[in-house]
Amino acid sequence: MKIRQKVIIPPEAEGRLVAEIFKRQVPPDVWVIENPKNIVHNHSYGGITPFFEGLTQGKLLGTFCPHCPFPYCGDIWLPPRVDCPDCWEKTAWFEVDPDGATVYSFSITNYPGAGFKGTVPCPLISLEIPGVCTNMMSYLSEFGEGEPYIGMPVRPVFRVEKPTRTILDLSWVPID
């Protein structure tokens, strides 16, 4: 006789039907269930650890390729890259001066996802920073009527007190 292990679904796994979502009633012929998750995820930043460490120190760090002769040589990548996509050599770290940063594009979201712990609405922004050849995604931690807008000048705000040690340690605010 075979010994078999049983899979048991615990009682707390029972899904609860949601009647309202995003301030709207769910139609009676559609099911939306509440599905809470409680997991621990250990994540390694690997070669981009200096970027996140820099955020906790109030620094914005990018990378550049000191090796390749391609046209991008000397341009800064932000978010950083461990290896150059052209020559595959290791990149070098560089402290980025955020002066002159502007909003390149934006989206206002009312449901930013599970990883984001901020309030809504939340302006998600793509940034253009002089000397940086890539656009970085982030969010505005302060905004007013008519903000953000394309071309809006912004400055970084670093969460150095009680950092999350995630990308949420960097936000941006309008420059008045």
N, C-alpha and C positions, 0 to 999 in steps of 0.2 A: 504494500500500500504506500502510495506516494504521500509525503508530507508536503502540504501546500501552505504557503503564506497567504494570509488574507489582506486585501486592501480595504481599509475602513475609512469611510468619509465621515469626519467628525460632525456632530450636530451643528456646531457654529458655522459650518460651511453653507448652511441653508441661505440661498439668495433671497434678499428682500426686494420686492417690486417697488419701484420709485414712481410716484404719481406725478411729480413735477420736476423738471430739469431746465436750467437756464431760464427760470421764471416763466416757463410755459408748461401747460398741461400735456402729459404724455397721452397720445391717442389710445383708446381702450384696446385696439387691435395690435398694439406694439408693446413689447416688453422691454423695459429698461430696468436692469437689476443693479443694486448696490453690491459691489464686489470689493470689499476692503482688502488691502494687502498689508502685510507686516513682515517684511523680510530685511535681513541685514546683507548688504552688498559691500564687499571689500574691493576697492578699486585702486589699481596702481596707476600713477601718472607716468611712470617710467622716465623716459628721457625729457619729458616736458615738466618735470617736477620744479625746476627753477622758475618757470612762469608762475605757478601757483604759490610758491614760496615768496616770490616777488610781490604778488598781490597782498600778502599778509604784512609786507613791509612798506606798502604804499608805493611800489614801483611797478611800472608797466614794461615787461621784458619781451622783446621779439627776437627773432633769429635772422641771420643772413649767411650767405655762402661765401666764405673767404677763398674758395678754391677754383670755382669754374669761371670760364671766360664768356659765358653766355650773357645776353643783354640784361638779365636780371641781376647780375653780379652787383652787390652793394645794396640792393633793395632789401628792405626789412619785411619779414613775414610775421604777421600777427593775425590770428593765433600762430604761435611758433611751430616750426617744423624741426624735427630732430635731424633729418637727412635732407639734403638738397634734392629736389625732384629732377634736376637736370643731370648732375654728375654723381649723385648718390653718396657724396662725401658728407661727413658730419658738419653740421652748421655751427656757428658761433653765436653767443648771446650778446645782446645789445639793449641798453636801456632806452626806451622810446620816449621822446618828448611829445606829449599829447597836445601841446599848443597848436592851435589851428584846426583841431578835430571838429568835424561837422557831421550832421546826420545825412547819410547817403540815401537811405530808404527806411521805411518804418511800417509797422503794423500794430494796431491796437487790439489786444486780445483780452477776452473775458474768461478764457479757460486755457492758461498757459501749459498745463500738464503737471504730472505728478512730481517731477523733480523740482519745480519752482514753488517756493514757499511764500511768495509775496502776495500782496492784495491785488485785486482786479478792479477796474480795468488796468492793464499794464502795457505801456508802450514798449514794444520790442524794436530795437533799432539796429541798423547796419551803419557802421562808421567809416568815414574817410579820414585818414590821418596823414598829414604831409610826411613823405619819406617812406611810407608803408605801402607796399605794392598789393596788399590784399585788404579786403574789407572785413572788419571784425563785427560779430554779432554781440549785442549786449541789451541792456534795458535802461530806461530812464527811471531814476528813483524819485524824481520830482518833476512835475509837469503841470502846466496850466491850460486854460482855454486856448485852443488853436495850436497846441504843442503836442507832439513834435511837428516839425515841418522840414521838408527837404532843404538842406543848406544851413539848418539851424546850428550855430556854434555851441559846443558842449565842452565840459571839462569832466575829468574822472573823479569819482569818489571811491575811496578804498575803505573797506571794512577791516581795520587793523585791530580794533578791540573785539575780542571774541569772534575771530574769523571762522567762517564755515569751512575754509580750506577747499572751496569750490569756486567756480566761475562767478557765483553770486557775491563774492567778495569785491567785485568790481561793478560799479554802476556809473551812470553819467547824469549830469544835471545841466540845464540850460545856462549859458552865460548871458546875463542881463546886460 
